[in-house]
């Protein structure tokens, strides 16, 4: 939703993109995590024990179940607290909602809803750990909130909504991150009608103006978007304003690096999209599909080992033994005492420094630490 709110033509533009239906490991992992979370909540609601996934073929499910502890415990604690204050409190898991009163054909599925104490809680599970997501001003959560109001609220002509506040929550268990936004039903509906509805109508009709920005990151049309393409190609022309005999001033890099990152992302998307089109039979003039770089693998490892031993190779020569990482071992146990003991055996190795925006959550590396890491005093432009 943040994408089409910022760039209304992107919806219909994306519908013109034909891609191979290839799911990623991350997407499959996220889908499985939501299924496990739902089964655990449903077990709790029916008074049963949550599944332990202790069977030998359930190792991956058990790992995910353990990683969902923050999500499940947060929901259960909140619900039981509300139940103590209001015995009529109710909880629901994986509920479809519609917000088509502000966005044509708008719908979604809310991971968890808790109703009671004149509060409407809209809770979203984010299983990914790559990007931290906040609930504050989050359009997806707000639209889900409107959908929940449509489902559960029946405003009285005199006394108004049955809820004093709508509380949207994002829980990212693998980042130990919980974020909330508290908003009144009137404020939420006003936002939906005044800010969302006009832009949603434009998006539905494929109208409006293309706009580039952070929302382009996951846009299906990014690879073939005319604005993104022209902006990236124009960037090359803009670089020509710098004299060939001089380096680009360091002061300009804060503006250039975000462009370079966007350009790199666009290039990857463009190549991936063009390759998909060729795989689908739409060949690109001047190019052809060829076999990529492959690798040799054993036709049968069992037969290979037998033959290689006959050739005089030892097991030490055929197999490599390497200790797994601490993080790998931590995933194999849910016992917090064992995890604590494992952590005592580890030492944190800092990652290589990377450039980030000044509003990034991570702390800046100090000049003293840089000197310690690289053995050189920081450059002092004022010296000399």
N, C-alpha and C positions, 0 to 999 in steps of 0.2 A: 504493500500500500504506500509506503514512503516513496517508492519509485513513481507510481502514476500520479501521486499528489504533486510531486516536483515536476514531472515531465508527462503531461497528459497524453500526448500522441504515442507514447511508448507501448501502450496496451495493444492497439491495433497494429502497430509496426511489428511487435513481437509475434503477432499471429501469422505474419507472412514468413516467419523463419521456420524452415523445416530442418530438424536435426535428427540424427540417429538417437533412438531411445536407449541411451546408455546410462545406467545408474552408477553412482560412485559408491565406494566402500563407506564413505562418510554418510551418504544418504541412507544406505541400507542399515548402518549402525544406528542412526537416529530413529528410523522407523521401528527397529527392533526395541530400542529403548522406550519409545512411547507405548509399544504393545506390552512390554513388561511392567511399566508404570501403571498402565490401566488394569492389568491383571492383579497387581498387588493391591491397588485401591479397591477394586471390586471384591477381593478376598476380605479385606478389612471391613468393608461395608456390610458384607454378609456374615460377619462374625467368625470367619475362618482364619487360619494361620496363613500369612503371606507365603507364597511358594519360595522354597529354599534353593531350588535348582541344584540339587546335590548329585544328580546322576552323572556318570562319566561323560556322556555326550552333551552335557549342559554347562560346560565350563565357561563358554562365552556368555551365556545368559546369567550365570552366577556373578561373573565379573561386572556386568552391567547392573544387575540387581544391587550389588554392593555399592556401586558408584551412584546409585539413585537415592542413597540413604538421606541426604540433605533434603531432597525434594519430598520424599515420602514422610519423613519426620516433621518437616515444616508444616505440611498440610494436615497431618493427624493432630499435631499439637494445637494448631489454630482451630481446627474443627472442634476438638474436645473442649477447648477454652470457650468457644462460642456456645457450644451445647450446654455448658455449665451455666452460662448467663441467660441463654434463651433455649429452652428445651425443644422449641419448634425449628431450630436450625437444621438445615438440610445440606447434603453434599452430593455432587454429581461428577462423574468422570466421563471424558470424551463426549461432550454434548454438541451437536450441530446447532449453529445459530445463524440467523439471517439479519443483515443490517441493510436490506434493500430500501429502507425508508430514507437512507442518505446516499447510498451507492447502488445504482441499477444492478440487479442480479448479485448483490454482495452477500457472501456467506462465508462461513468458516467453521472449524471445530475447536472448541475450547477444551483444553486438557483437564481442567478442574474448575468447578464452580461451587462456592459455599455461600448459602443464603441464610441470614439470621441476624439478630441484634440490630435490625434496620441497616445492615451492611450487605453489600453485594461484592463478593470477592471473585475476581477473574484471574485465574492462575495459569501461567504458561510455562511449560518445560522447554528449556533450551539445552539440549544435550551436548552441543558442540563446545569446543574449548579454544577455538581460534580467535573469536571476536567476542569481547564482553558487550552484552546488550543491556541497556537500561530501560526501565518502565516509564520514566519521566518523559512526557510528550511523545510516547511511542504510538504511532498511528495504528499499527496492527492491534495492539492491546486496547486502545480506545474504541476502535471499531468493534472488537469483540465485546467490549463493555456495553456498547449500544445494542448489539445483538442480544446480550443477556437481559438488558432492560426490556427489550421487545418481548422476550420470552417469559420473564418473571414479574415484571412490573405492570400494575394496572392503576395508574394515577387517579386519585380521587379528585373530583372537580373542585372541592374546597380545600382538602388537606394536602393535595399533591401526591408526590411519589411515596411509596411505602419504604423507600430507602433514604437515609440521610447522606450516605456517601457510597461511591463506587471505588473499590480499592483494586487496582490492577497490579499484578505481581509477576515478575520474571524470576525464575530460579534456574541457575546454571550450576548444577552440582559439581561438575568436574573443574569449575573455576572457583568453587566455594563462594558463589556470588548470588545475592538476593537483592532485588531492587523493587521498590514500590512507588506507586503514584496514587494519591488520594484526591478525588475530584467529586463534586456533587453531581447528581443526575442532571440538574438544569444546566450546569457548566458543560457537561459531556454532550448533551443533546444540542446545546447552542453551538459548540465546536463542530458537531456533525452537520448541522444545518447550514451554518454560516461559512465554514471553511471547507468542509469536505464535499458537500452536495453539489456546488457549482462545478468544482474541478472533476468530481466523479462523472458528472454528465458530459463534460468535455472529453474525458477519457473514454467513456462509453461510445461517443460519437466519433472518436478518432480525431478530435479537433484540438486546437491549442498550439503552443510553440514548444519545439524541442529545447530541452535544457540539459546541459551536461553537469556532472557533479559526482559526489560519492555514490549516489544512487545508481550510477551506471555500472557499478562493479558486478552486480549479478543480473543485469538486464539481458534477456535472451537476444535482443536486437543489437547489442553493442558492436558485434563484429561487422555488421552491415549498416549501422546507423549513419545517415548522411552527415549529421552534425559532428559526431565523434570523429568520423573519417576526415572531414574538412579541418577540424580543429587540430588534429594530429599532423596533418600534412602542412597546415599553415605554420605549425610550430617550427618546422624546418626553415621556412622563409624568415621567421622572426629572428632566428639565430644569425642570419646574415648581417644584422645590424652591428654586430661586434667586429672590430677591426681584425683582419687576419693575422696581424703581427702582435696582437695582445691576447693574453688569457682572458677568459670570461671572468669578470670581477666576482670575488667570493661572495660579495653581498647579494648577488643575483641567484645564488644556489637555492635559497629558501623558496624562490618562485619556480626554479627550473626542476628541482627534484620531484615535486608532486606531478609535474607535467611528464617527466621521464617515467615515473611509476605508472601513470595512466597510459602512456604510450606503450610500455612493455606489456601491460595487461591487454590493451587493445590488439597488439600484434599477435599475442598468443590466441586471443579469441578469433581473430581474422583467419589465422592459419587453420585452427580447429574447425571453424565453420566451413571454410572452403574445402577442406578435406572431407567433411561430412557430405557436402554437396556432390563431390566426385564419387563417393561411395554409394550415393543414392542414384548415380547415373548421369548427373548433370556435369559433364566434363568442362573444364576451364580451358579456353583456347590458349595454346602455347604451353600447356602443362599436361602431365599424365600421372596416373597412379602407378607407383612401383612398389616392390616389396621392400619394407624397411629392414633395418639391420636386425638380423635374428641372432640366435645363439644355439650352440649344440647342447643337447641334453641326452641323458642315457635313455635308450629305448626301453630297457628293463634294468633297474638298479640291481635286482637280485642276480640276474644273469651276468651283468657287468662285473659285479664283485667276484663271482665265481671264476670268470675268465681272467680277471686281472690278478687274482691270487695265483692262478696257474702260470701267469706270465712273470710271477716273482714279486709283485707289489705287496707291501704290507698294509695292515689296517691304518697304521700311523700315516702312511703316504696317501691313503685313499680318503681319510676322514680328517676334518679339522675340528678341534675341540676349543670352544671359546666360552668364557663365562658370560652369562646373560647380565643385562644391566639391572641396577637396583629397582628402577621403575617397573621392569618386567616382573620381578619377584613380588613387588608390592601389590601388583594386580592379581596375584595368585592366592592371596589370603585376605580374609575380612577381619581377622583377629587383630585388634588395635595394639595389643601388647607385643605381638610378633612384629607388626609394622614398626613400632617404636624401636625395637631391638635392631631391626634391619637398618633403620635410619641412623642409628649410632655407629654403624659400620661404614657410613658413606661420607663423602666430602663433596661439597658443591663446587662444580667447575663452571665459572661464568662463561656465558656465550660471548662470541665476538661482538664488539660494539657495532651498533647499527644506527643510522640517522633516523630520527623520528621528529614529528611535529612537536613544537614546544608545549602544546597542551596534552601530550601523551601522558598516560597515568604513571609511567615508569620514571623514577628519579634520574636526573642527569648524572653522568659519570664525572667525578671531580677531576680537576686538573692534576691533583696529587696522585690519584689512582692511575690516570693516563700515563704520568711520568713513570710510575712503578711498573706499569704493564709494558711500556714501550721504550723505557730507558732514555727518553729525551725530554728536555724541558719544552713546555708549550711555546709556540711561536709568539714572540712579542713584536707586533708590528710597529710599536713605538720606539723600539730600540734602534740604535745606530743613527 
